[in-house]
Amino acid sequence: MGGRLVLGVPALLAVLLLVLPLLALLLRTDWSRLLADLATPTVWTALRLSLTTTSCTAALCLLLGTPLAWLLARSDHPGTRWLRALLTVPLVLPPVVGGVALLLTWGRNGILGGALSAFGIQIPFTTVAVVLAETFVSLPFYVLAVEGAMRGLDPRLEAVARTLGASELRYLRTVGLPLVLPGIASGLALAWARALGEFGATITFAGNFPGRTQTLPLLVYVELERDPQVATSISILLLAISVVVLGALRGRWLR
């Protein structure tokens, strides 16, 4: 009994530390004006932009991250561990530092942006910059989730497929990917949710321009200065979306 009490007190404090801010958000919301706050053109524009950019981010994660996860899962090279560690850096890197790094890459004087500027192509402070910033912070979530699922594949399945004359790509297409679809779905949901909440890299690399780069988190930042209740209402919307995503992942990711 004494051991449970000793462990229970800090555990309760940990729960309160995480749950109380969410309760405060719910209790301080003016529910009578919630729908009116969310029905404004500014919110709808930011919501539409957020849904568009996060969907593009999810598509990029699927197209680029799936082959990367497959190669990482099958590689035994010592350098793979260093590559995996490098890919996880955006998970712990301060978002504003990520935004600076993106500027130094795609900006007018960046290592790639300088060449693009010669052709009249400018990426910073555009909607494309929002997608790149969201992909930068979201892709590691997807790759790690899908790689874990791919590592769980029974290697005997590929051995049987090879004896039947199937190439690696055919095995991946017809056997591997169907078996890891739940992992892919979980990775996409995590990447999409992370992209939806991205703020630091986006405001540094893409700016905060309504209709072009102002996503919902950036609008919350603006409304905190102008009308805190509107910011609270938008936060409730983002909280609801997060709960829906976690509910969809409950059976697969949160067991």
ROZAMI-187805 format. One record per residue (C-alpha): residue number from 0; residue in three letters; chain; x negated, y negated, z. Coordinates in steps of 0.05 Angstrom, whole numbers, plus 32768, in hexadecimal, padded with zeros to 4 digits. Example, Ala and Ser with C-alpha at 12.3 -4.5 7.8 and 13.67 -1.06 7.14 Angstrom:
<resi = 0; resn = ALA; chain = A; px = 7F0A; py = 805A; pz = 809C>;
<resi = 1; resn = SER; chain = A; px = 7EEF; py = 8015; pz = 808F>;
END
This chain:
<resi = 0; resn = MET; chain = A; px = 8000; py = 8000; pz = 8000>;
<resi = 1; resn = GLY; chain = A; px = 7FC7; py = 7FD0; pz = 8011>;
<resi = 2; resn = GLY; chain = A; px = 7FA5; py = 7FDE; pz = 7FCF>;
<resi = 3; resn = ARG; chain = A; px = 7FE4; py = 7FCF; pz = 7FA8>;
<resi = 4; resn = LEU; chain = A; px = 7FEB; py = 7F8D; pz = 7FCD>;
<resi = 5; resn = VAL; chain = A; px = 7FA3; py = 7F79; pz = 7FC0>;
<resi = 6; resn = LEU; chain = A; px = 7FAC; py = 7F88; pz = 7F76>;
<resi = 7; resn = GLY; chain = A; px = 7FF3; py = 7F6E; pz = 7F71>;
<resi = 8; resn = VAL; chain = A; px = 7FE4; py = 7F27; pz = 7F88>;
<resi = 9; resn = PRO; chain = A; px = 7FB1; py = 7F16; pz = 7F51>;
<resi = 10; resn = ALA; chain = A; px = 7FDC; py = 7F3C; pz = 7F1F>;
<resi = 11; resn = LEU; chain = A; px = 8018; py = 7F12; pz = 7F32>;
<resi = 12; resn = LEU; chain = A; px = 7FEE; py = 7ED3; pz = 7F2C>;
<resi = 13; resn = ALA; chain = A; px = 7FD8; py = 7EE9; pz = 7EE6>;
<resi = 14; resn = VAL; chain = A; px = 8020; py = 7EF3; pz = 7ED1>;
<resi = 15; resn = LEU; chain = A; px = 8034; py = 7EAF; pz = 7EEC>;
<resi = 16; resn = LEU; chain = A; px = 7FF9; py = 7E8F; pz = 7EC9>;
<resi = 17; resn = LEU; chain = A; px = 8012; py = 7EA9; pz = 7E86>;
<resi = 18; resn = VAL; chain = A; px = 805D; py = 7EA7; pz = 7E90>;
<resi = 19; resn = LEU; chain = A; px = 8068; py = 7E65; pz = 7EB5>;
<resi = 20; resn = PRO; chain = A; px = 8054; py = 7E39; pz = 7E7A>;
<resi = 21; resn = LEU; chain = A; px = 8085; py = 7E5F; pz = 7E4E>;
<resi = 22; resn = LEU; chain = A; px = 80BC; py = 7E56; pz = 7E82>;
<resi = 23; resn = ALA; chain = A; px = 80AB; py = 7E0D; pz = 7E88>;
<resi = 24; resn = LEU; chain = A; px = 80B3; py = 7E06; pz = 7E3D>;
<resi = 25; resn = LEU; chain = A; px = 80F8; py = 7E27; pz = 7E40>;
<resi = 26; resn = LEU; chain = A; px = 810F; py = 7E00; pz = 7E7E>;
<resi = 27; resn = ARG; chain = A; px = 80F8; py = 7DBC; pz = 7E63>;
<resi = 28; resn = THR; chain = A; px = 811A; py = 7DC4; pz = 7E20>;
<resi = 29; resn = ASP; chain = A; px = 8157; py = 7D9A; pz = 7E13>;
<resi = 30; resn = TRP; chain = A; px = 8181; py = 7DD1; pz = 7DF5>;
<resi = 31; resn = SER; chain = A; px = 81B9; py = 7DA1; pz = 7DE3>;
<resi = 32; resn = ARG; chain = A; px = 818D; py = 7D7F; pz = 7DAF>;
<resi = 33; resn = LEU; chain = A; px = 8163; py = 7DBB; pz = 7D99>;
<resi = 34; resn = LEU; chain = A; px = 8187; py = 7DC7; pz = 7D58>;
<resi = 35; resn = ALA; chain = A; px = 8189; py = 7D7D; pz = 7D47>;
<resi = 36; resn = ASP; chain = A; px = 813E; py = 7D77; pz = 7D53>;
<resi = 37; resn = LEU; chain = A; px = 8130; py = 7DB3; pz = 7D27>;
<resi = 38; resn = ALA; chain = A; px = 815F; py = 7D9C; pz = 7CEF>;
<resi = 39; resn = THR; chain = A; px = 8137; py = 7D5E; pz = 7CDE>;
<resi = 40; resn = PRO; chain = A; px = 8116; py = 7D5A; pz = 7C98>;
<resi = 41; resn = THR; chain = A; px = 80D1; py = 7D53; pz = 7CB8>;
<resi = 42; resn = VAL; chain = A; px = 80D8; py = 7D95; pz = 7CDE>;
<resi = 43; resn = TRP; chain = A; px = 80F4; py = 7DB9; pz = 7CA1>;
<resi = 44; resn = THR; chain = A; px = 80BB; py = 7DA0; pz = 7C76>;
<resi = 45; resn = ALA; chain = A; px = 8088; py = 7DB8; pz = 7CA8>;
<resi = 46; resn = LEU; chain = A; px = 80AC; py = 7DFA; pz = 7CB1>;
<resi = 47; resn = ARG; chain = A; px = 80AF; py = 7E06; pz = 7C66>;
<resi = 48; resn = LEU; chain = A; px = 8065; py = 7DF5; pz = 7C5F>;
<resi = 49; resn = SER; chain = A; px = 8053; py = 7E23; pz = 7C99>;
<resi = 50; resn = LEU; chain = A; px = 807A; py = 7E5D; pz = 7C7C>;
<resi = 51; resn = THR; chain = A; px = 805B; py = 7E52; pz = 7C38>;
<resi = 52; resn = THR; chain = A; px = 8014; py = 7E4E; pz = 7C50>;
<resi = 53; resn = THR; chain = A; px = 8019; py = 7E88; pz = 7C81>;
<resi = 54; resn = SER; chain = A; px = 8038; py = 7EB4; pz = 7C4B>;
<resi = 55; resn = CYS; chain = A; px = 7FFE; py = 7EA2; pz = 7C1C>;
<resi = 56; resn = THR; chain = A; px = 7FCE; py = 7EB1; pz = 7C55>;
<resi = 57; resn = ALA; chain = A; px = 7FEE; py = 7EF5; pz = 7C61>;
<resi = 58; resn = ALA; chain = A; px = 7FE8; py = 7F05; pz = 7C17>;
<resi = 59; resn = LEU; chain = A; px = 7F9E; py = 7EF3; pz = 7C17>;
<resi = 60; resn = CYS; chain = A; px = 7F93; py = 7F1E; pz = 7C54>;
<resi = 61; resn = LEU; chain = A; px = 7FB5; py = 7F58; pz = 7C32>;
<resi = 62; resn = LEU; chain = A; px = 7F8F; py = 7F51; pz = 7BF0>;
<resi = 63; resn = LEU; chain = A; px = 7F4A; py = 7F42; pz = 7C0D>;
<resi = 64; resn = GLY; chain = A; px = 7F4D; py = 7F61; pz = 7C52>;
<resi = 65; resn = THR; chain = A; px = 7F66; py = 7FA6; pz = 7C3F>;
<resi = 66; resn = PRO; chain = A; px = 7F29; py = 7FB9; pz = 7C14>;
<resi = 67; resn = LEU; chain = A; px = 7EFB; py = 7F9B; pz = 7C49>;
<resi = 68; resn = ALA; chain = A; px = 7F1C; py = 7FC3; pz = 7C80>;
<resi = 69; resn = TRP; chain = A; px = 7F16; py = 8002; pz = 7C56>;
<resi = 70; resn = LEU; chain = A; px = 7ECC; py = 7FF8; pz = 7C4A>;
<resi = 71; resn = LEU; chain = A; px = 7EBE; py = 7FE8; pz = 7C93>;
<resi = 72; resn = ALA; chain = A; px = 7EE5; py = 8025; pz = 7CAA>;
<resi = 73; resn = ARG; chain = A; px = 7EBD; py = 8054; pz = 7C7C>;
<resi = 74; resn = SER; chain = A; px = 7E78; py = 8036; pz = 7C84>;
<resi = 75; resn = ASP; chain = A; px = 7E43; py = 8054; pz = 7CB3>;
<resi = 76; resn = HIS; chain = A; px = 7E0D; py = 8022; pz = 7CA0>;
<resi = 77; resn = PRO; chain = A; px = 7DEC; py = 8000; pz = 7CDC>;
<resi = 78; resn = GLY; chain = A; px = 7DF9; py = 7FBC; pz = 7CBD>;
<resi = 79; resn = THR; chain = A; px = 7E44; py = 7FC9; pz = 7CBF>;
<resi = 80; resn = ARG; chain = A; px = 7E46; py = 7FBB; pz = 7D0A>;
<resi = 81; resn = TRP; chain = A; px = 7E25; py = 7F77; pz = 7CFE>;
<resi = 82; resn = LEU; chain = A; px = 7E56; py = 7F68; pz = 7CC6>;
<resi = 83; resn = ARG; chain = A; px = 7E90; py = 7F7B; pz = 7CF3>;
<resi = 84; resn = ALA; chain = A; px = 7E75; py = 7F4E; pz = 7D2A>;
<resi = 85; resn = LEU; chain = A; px = 7E6D; py = 7F15; pz = 7CF8>;
<resi = 86; resn = LEU; chain = A; px = 7EB5; py = 7F1D; pz = 7CE0>;
<resi = 87; resn = THR; chain = A; px = 7ECF; py = 7F17; pz = 7D27>;
<resi = 88; resn = VAL; chain = A; px = 7EAC; py = 7ED4; pz = 7D33>;
<resi = 89; resn = PRO; chain = A; px = 7EEA; py = 7EAC; pz = 7D1C>;
<resi = 90; resn = LEU; chain = A; px = 7F11; py = 7ECE; pz = 7D55>;
<resi = 91; resn = VAL; chain = A; px = 7EE6; py = 7EAB; pz = 7D8A>;
<resi = 92; resn = LEU; chain = A; px = 7ECD; py = 7E6E; pz = 7D63>;
<resi = 93; resn = PRO; chain = A; px = 7EEE; py = 7E2C; pz = 7D79>;
<resi = 94; resn = PRO; chain = A; px = 7F20; py = 7E1C; pz = 7D41>;
<resi = 95; resn = VAL; chain = A; px = 7F05; py = 7DD6; pz = 7D37>;
<resi = 96; resn = VAL; chain = A; px = 7EC0; py = 7DF4; pz = 7D2A>;
<resi = 97; resn = GLY; chain = A; px = 7EE1; py = 7E21; pz = 7CF6>;
<resi = 98; resn = GLY; chain = A; px = 7EFE; py = 7DE3; pz = 7CD6>;
<resi = 99; resn = VAL; chain = A; px = 7EB9; py = 7DC2; pz = 7CD4>;
<resi = 100; resn = ALA; chain = A; px = 7E9C; py = 7E01; pz = 7CB5>;
<resi = 101; resn = LEU; chain = A; px = 7ED3; py = 7E01; pz = 7C80>;
<resi = 102; resn = LEU; chain = A; px = 7EC5; py = 7DB8; pz = 7C70>;
<resi = 103; resn = LEU; chain = A; px = 7E7B; py = 7DC8; pz = 7C67>;
<resi = 104; resn = THR; chain = A; px = 7E8E; py = 7E00; pz = 7C38>;
<resi = 105; resn = TRP; chain = A; px = 7EC7; py = 7DE3; pz = 7C0F>;
<resi = 106; resn = GLY; chain = A; px = 7EBE; py = 7D98; pz = 7C1A>;
<resi = 107; resn = ARG; chain = A; px = 7EA6; py = 7D67; pz = 7BE5>;
<resi = 108; resn = ASN; chain = A; px = 7E5E; py = 7D71; pz = 7BFD>;
<resi = 109; resn = GLY; chain = A; px = 7E68; py = 7DBA; pz = 7C11>;
<resi = 110; resn = ILE; chain = A; px = 7E41; py = 7DF5; pz = 7BF7>;
<resi = 111; resn = LEU; chain = A; px = 7E7D; py = 7E09; pz = 7BCB>;
<resi = 112; resn = GLY; chain = A; px = 7EA6; py = 7DCA; pz = 7BCB>;
<resi = 113; resn = GLY; chain = A; px = 7E6F; py = 7DA2; pz = 7BAA>;
<resi = 114; resn = ALA; chain = A; px = 7E72; py = 7DCE; pz = 7B6C>;
<resi = 115; resn = LEU; chain = A; px = 7EBE; py = 7DCB; pz = 7B6C>;
<resi = 116; resn = SER; chain = A; px = 7EBD; py = 7D7F; pz = 7B71>;
<resi = 117; resn = ALA; chain = A; px = 7E96; py = 7D7C; pz = 7B2F>;
<resi = 118; resn = PHE; chain = A; px = 7ED5; py = 7D9A; pz = 7B0F>;
<resi = 119; resn = GLY; chain = A; px = 7F04; py = 7D6B; pz = 7B33>;
<resi = 120; resn = ILE; chain = A; px = 7F1B; py = 7D9F; pz = 7B65>;
<resi = 121; resn = GLN; chain = A; px = 7F21; py = 7D88; pz = 7BAD>;
<resi = 122; resn = ILE; chain = A; px = 7F39; py = 7DB8; pz = 7BE3>;
<resi = 123; resn = PRO; chain = A; px = 7F34; py = 7D93; pz = 7C26>;
<resi = 124; resn = PHE; chain = A; px = 7F74; py = 7D70; pz = 7C3D>;
<resi = 125; resn = THR; chain = A; px = 7FA0; py = 7D98; pz = 7C0E>;
<resi = 126; resn = THR; chain = A; px = 7FD1; py = 7DD2; pz = 7C17>;
<resi = 127; resn = VAL; chain = A; px = 7F9B; py = 7E01; pz = 7BFD>;
<resi = 128; resn = ALA; chain = A; px = 7F6F; py = 7DEB; pz = 7C37>;
<resi = 129; resn = VAL; chain = A; px = 7FA7; py = 7DFE; pz = 7C68>;
<resi = 130; resn = VAL; chain = A; px = 7FA9; py = 7E44; pz = 7C4A>;
<resi = 131; resn = LEU; chain = A; px = 7F5D; py = 7E4B; pz = 7C4D>;
<resi = 132; resn = ALA; chain = A; px = 7F5C; py = 7E34; pz = 7C96>;
<resi = 133; resn = GLU; chain = A; px = 7F93; py = 7E65; pz = 7CA9>;
<resi = 134; resn = THR; chain = A; px = 7F71; py = 7E9D; pz = 7C84>;
<resi = 135; resn = PHE; chain = A; px = 7F2E; py = 7E8E; pz = 7CA6>;
<resi = 136; resn = VAL; chain = A; px = 7F4D; py = 7E99; pz = 7CEB>;
<resi = 137; resn = SER; chain = A; px = 7F7E; py = 7ED0; pz = 7CD9>;
<resi = 138; resn = LEU; chain = A; px = 7F57; py = 7EFF; pz = 7CAC>;
<resi = 139; resn = PRO; chain = A; px = 7F2F; py = 7F1E; pz = 7CE6>;
<resi = 140; resn = PHE; chain = A; px = 7F6F; py = 7F32; pz = 7D09>;
<resi = 141; resn = TYR; chain = A; px = 7F86; py = 7F56; pz = 7CCC>;
<resi = 142; resn = VAL; chain = A; px = 7F44; py = 7F78; pz = 7CBC>;
<resi = 143; resn = LEU; chain = A; px = 7F3A; py = 7F92; pz = 7D03>;
<resi = 144; resn = ALA; chain = A; px = 7F81; py = 7FAD; pz = 7D08>;
<resi = 145; resn = VAL; chain = A; px = 7F7F; py = 7FD0; pz = 7CC4>;
<resi = 146; resn = GLU; chain = A; px = 7F39; py = 7FEA; pz = 7CCE>;
<resi = 147; resn = GLY; chain = A; px = 7F4E; py = 800A; pz = 7D0F>;
<resi = 148; resn = ALA; chain = A; px = 7F88; py = 802C; pz = 7CEC>;
<resi = 149; resn = MET; chain = A; px = 7F5C; py = 8044; pz = 7CB3>;
<resi = 150; resn = ARG; chain = A; px = 7F29; py = 8061; pz = 7CE4>;
<resi = 151; resn = GLY; chain = A; px = 7F61; py = 808D; pz = 7CFF>;
<resi = 152; resn = LEU; chain = A; px = 7F6A; py = 80B0; pz = 7CBC>;
<resi = 153; resn = ASP; chain = A; px = 7F59; py = 80FA; pz = 7CBE>;
<resi = 154; resn = PRO; chain = A; px = 7F1A; py = 8102; pz = 7C92>;
<resi = 155; resn = ARG; chain = A; px = 7F32; py = 8147; pz = 7C7E>;
<resi = 156; resn = LEU; chain = A; px = 7F68; py = 8127; pz = 7C54>;
<resi = 157; resn = GLU; chain = A; px = 7F35; py = 8106; pz = 7C28>;
<resi = 158; resn = ALA; chain = A; px = 7F0D; py = 8146; pz = 7C23>;
<resi = 159; resn = VAL; chain = A; px = 7F4B; py = 816A; pz = 7C0A>;
<resi = 160; resn = ALA; chain = A; px = 7F5B; py = 8132; pz = 7BD9>;
<resi = 161; resn = ARG; chain = A; px = 7F14; py = 8134; pz = 7BBD>;
<resi = 162; resn = THR; chain = A; px = 7F1A; py = 817F; pz = 7BB1>;
<resi = 163; resn = LEU; chain = A; px = 7F58; py = 8170; pz = 7B89>;
<resi = 164; resn = GLY; chain = A; px = 7F32; py = 813F; pz = 7B5E>;
<resi = 165; resn = ALA; chain = A; px = 7F4C; py = 80FE; pz = 7B7C>;
<resi = 166; resn = SER; chain = A; px = 7F1D; py = 80C2; pz = 7B79>;
<resi = 167; resn = GLU; chain = A; px = 7F12; py = 8095; pz = 7BB6>;
<resi = 168; resn = LEU; chain = A; px = 7F41; py = 8060; pz = 7B9A>;
<resi = 169; resn = ARG; chain = A; px = 7F77; py = 8093; pz = 7B8B>;
<resi = 170; resn = TYR; chain = A; px = 7F71; py = 80B0; pz = 7BD1>;
<resi = 171; resn = LEU; chain = A; px = 7F76; py = 806B; pz = 7BEE>;
<resi = 172; resn = ARG; chain = A; px = 7FB3; py = 8059; pz = 7BC4>;
<resi = 173; resn = THR; chain = A; px = 7FDA; py = 809A; pz = 7BCC>;
<resi = 174; resn = VAL; chain = A; px = 7FC5; py = 80B4; pz = 7C11>;
<resi = 175; resn = GLY; chain = A; px = 7F9D; py = 8081; pz = 7C3A>;
<resi = 176; resn = LEU; chain = A; px = 7FC8; py = 8042; pz = 7C32>;
<resi = 177; resn = PRO; chain = A; px = 800B; py = 8065; pz = 7C3D>;
<resi = 178; resn = LEU; chain = A; px = 7FF1; py = 8083; pz = 7C7E>;
<resi = 179; resn = VAL; chain = A; px = 7FD8; py = 8041; pz = 7C99>;
<resi = 180; resn = LEU; chain = A; px = 8013; py = 8017; pz = 7C84>;
<resi = 181; resn = PRO; chain = A; px = 8028; py = 800C; pz = 7CCD>;
<resi = 182; resn = GLY; chain = A; px = 7FE3; py = 7FF1; pz = 7CDC>;
<resi = 183; resn = ILE; chain = A; px = 7FE5; py = 7FC4; pz = 7C9F>;
<resi = 184; resn = ALA; chain = A; px = 8029; py = 7FAA; pz = 7CB5>;
<resi = 185; resn = SER; chain = A; px = 800F; py = 7F9C; pz = 7CFB>;
<resi = 186; resn = GLY; chain = A; px = 7FD1; py = 7F79; pz = 7CE0>;
<resi = 187; resn = LEU; chain = A; px = 7FFB; py = 7F4E; pz = 7CB1>;
<resi = 188; resn = ALA; chain = A; px = 802A; py = 7F3A; pz = 7CE9>;
<resi = 189; resn = LEU; chain = A; px = 7FF0; py = 7F27; pz = 7D16>;
<resi = 190; resn = ALA; chain = A; px = 7FCD; py = 7F00; pz = 7CDF>;
<resi = 191; resn = TRP; chain = A; px = 800E; py = 7EDD; pz = 7CCC>;
<resi = 192; resn = ALA; chain = A; px = 801C; py = 7ECA; pz = 7D14>;
<resi = 193; resn = ARG; chain = A; px = 7FD5; py = 7EB1; pz = 7D1E>;
<resi = 194; resn = ALA; chain = A; px = 7FDA; py = 7E88; pz = 7CDF>;
<resi = 195; resn = LEU; chain = A; px = 801C; py = 7E6A; pz = 7CF6>;
<resi = 196; resn = GLY; chain = A; px = 7FFD; py = 7E50; pz = 7D36>;
<resi = 197; resn = GLU; chain = A; px = 7FBC; py = 7E37; pz = 7D17>;
<resi = 198; resn = PHE; chain = A; px = 7FAC; py = 7DEE; pz = 7D29>;
<resi = 199; resn = GLY; chain = A; px = 7F63; py = 7DDC; pz = 7D34>;
<resi = 200; resn = ALA; chain = A; px = 7F44; py = 7DF4; pz = 7CF3>;
<resi = 201; resn = THR; chain = A; px = 7F80; py = 7DDA; pz = 7CCC>;
<resi = 202; resn = ILE; chain = A; px = 7F7F; py = 7D93; pz = 7CE7>;
<resi = 203; resn = THR; chain = A; px = 7F33; py = 7D8E; pz = 7CDE>;
<resi = 204; resn = PHE; chain = A; px = 7F30; py = 7DAB; pz = 7C98>;
<resi = 205; resn = ALA; chain = A; px = 7F75; py = 7D9A; pz = 7C7B>;
<resi = 206; resn = GLY; chain = A; px = 7F8B; py = 7D5E; pz = 7CA2>;
<resi = 207; resn = ASN; chain = A; px = 7FD1; py = 7D4F; pz = 7CB9>;
<resi = 208; resn = PHE; chain = A; px = 7FF8; py = 7D34; pz = 7C7D>;
<resi = 209; resn = PRO; chain = A; px = 8044; py = 7D3E; pz = 7C7E>;
<resi = 210; resn = GLY; chain = A; px = 805C; py = 7D6A; pz = 7C45>;
<resi = 211; resn = ARG; chain = A; px = 8016; py = 7D7F; pz = 7C31>;
<resi = 212; resn = THR; chain = A; px = 7FEF; py = 7D98; pz = 7C6D>;
<resi = 213; resn = GLN; chain = A; px = 801B; py = 7D8B; pz = 7CAA>;
<resi = 214; resn = THR; chain = A; px = 8030; py = 7DCF; pz = 7CC4>;
<resi = 215; resn = LEU; chain = A; px = 805B; py = 7DDA; pz = 7D01>;
<resi = 216; resn = PRO; chain = A; px = 8022; py = 7DDA; pz = 7D35>;
<resi = 217; resn = LEU; chain = A; px = 8008; py = 7D98; pz = 7D18>;
<resi = 218; resn = LEU; chain = A; px = 804E; py = 7D7B; pz = 7D1B>;
<resi = 219; resn = VAL; chain = A; px = 8052; py = 7D8E; pz = 7D65>;
<resi = 220; resn = TYR; chain = A; px = 8012; py = 7D67; pz = 7D70>;
<resi = 221; resn = VAL; chain = A; px = 802F; py = 7D29; pz = 7D4D>;
<resi = 222; resn = GLU; chain = A; px = 8072; py = 7D2D; pz = 7D71>;
<resi = 223; resn = LEU; chain = A; px = 8052; py = 7D32; pz = 7DB5>;
<resi = 224; resn = GLU; chain = A; px = 803E; py = 7CE9; pz = 7DAB>;
<resi = 225; resn = ARG; chain = A; px = 807F; py = 7CD3; pz = 7D8A>;
<resi = 226; resn = ASP; chain = A; px = 80B7; py = 7CFD; pz = 7DAA>;
<resi = 227; resn = PRO; chain = A; px = 80A1; py = 7D33; pz = 7DDC>;
<resi = 228; resn = GLN; chain = A; px = 80E6; py = 7D54; pz = 7DDB>;
<resi = 229; resn = VAL; chain = A; px = 80E1; py = 7D60; pz = 7D90>;
<resi = 230; resn = ALA; chain = A; px = 809D; py = 7D7F; pz = 7D9C>;
<resi = 231; resn = THR; chain = A; px = 80BC; py = 7DAC; pz = 7DD1>;
<resi = 232; resn = SER; chain = A; px = 80F3; py = 7DC1; pz = 7DA1>;
<resi = 233; resn = ILE; chain = A; px = 80C0; py = 7DD3; pz = 7D6B>;
<resi = 234; resn = SER; chain = A; px = 8098; py = 7DF9; pz = 7D9F>;
<resi = 235; resn = ILE; chain = A; px = 80D7; py = 7E21; pz = 7DB0>;
<resi = 236; resn = LEU; chain = A; px = 80DD; py = 7E33; pz = 7D66>;
<resi = 237; resn = LEU; chain = A; px = 8095; py = 7E4A; pz = 7D63>;
<resi = 238; resn = LEU; chain = A; px = 809F; py = 7E71; pz = 7DA4>;
<resi = 239; resn = ALA; chain = A; px = 80DC; py = 7E94; pz = 7D87>;
<resi = 240; resn = ILE; chain = A; px = 80B6; py = 7EA7; pz = 7D48>;
<resi = 241; resn = SER; chain = A; px = 807D; py = 7EC3; pz = 7D73>;
<resi = 242; resn = VAL; chain = A; px = 80AF; py = 7EED; pz = 7D9C>;
<resi = 243; resn = VAL; chain = A; px = 80CD; py = 7F09; pz = 7D5C>;
<resi = 244; resn = VAL; chain = A; px = 8087; py = 7F1D; pz = 7D43>;
<resi = 245; resn = LEU; chain = A; px = 8076; py = 7F3E; pz = 7D85>;
<resi = 246; resn = GLY; chain = A; px = 80B8; py = 7F62; pz = 7D84>;
<resi = 247; resn = ALA; chain = A; px = 80A9; py = 7F7D; pz = 7D3F>;
<resi = 248; resn = LEU; chain = A; px = 8065; py = 7F95; pz = 7D58>;
<resi = 249; resn = ARG; chain = A; px = 807E; py = 7FB2; pz = 7D99>;
<resi = 250; resn = GLY; chain = A; px = 8081; py = 7FFA; pz = 7D82>;
<resi = 251; resn = ARG; chain = A; px = 803F; py = 7FFA; pz = 7D5C>;
<resi = 252; resn = TRP; chain = A; px = 800F; py = 7FC8; pz = 7D7B>;
<resi = 253; resn = LEU; chain = A; px = 8024; py = 7FBE; pz = 7DC3>;
<resi = 254; resn = ARG; chain = A; px = 802B; py = 8005; pz = 7DDA>;
END
